[in-house]
Amino acid sequence: MRARYSAYVLGDTAFLLWSWHPDVRPATVSFDPDLEWLGLDVERTEAGGGFDTEGVVEFRARFRRGDDHLELHEVSTFTRVDGSWVYVAGD
C-alpha cells in the first residue's frame, strides 16, 4: 500500500500498472496535475503477512486540490500474483 501511495505521489505510472491485478488493471493511469498528495495513514490491516495470499488495508490519504484539503478513505484488497502483492479493489 505504501509503495502504491508513493507511486501516486511520484506519478510512477509503470509501477501503478504493474502493481494492479491483471484481471482488473486499467489500460492507462492519468494524474491530476492540480492534485498534491499530503500524507498517508494506514488505519488497519487484515492478513497480508508472509504466509498469506490475500490481505486488506484500510487507509486515509490526504491531498490538496487548489485550496481544498481532501481525504481519500478506502478499504483495499490485495492478493499475491507470482509472489508479488497486487491491488485488486477498493471501497
Secondary structure, DSSP 8 states (H G I E B T S, - for coil): -HHHHHHHHHT-HHHHHHTB-TTT--S-----TTEEEEEEEEEEEEE-STT-SEEEEEEEEEEEETTEEEEEEEEEEEEEETTEEEEEEE-
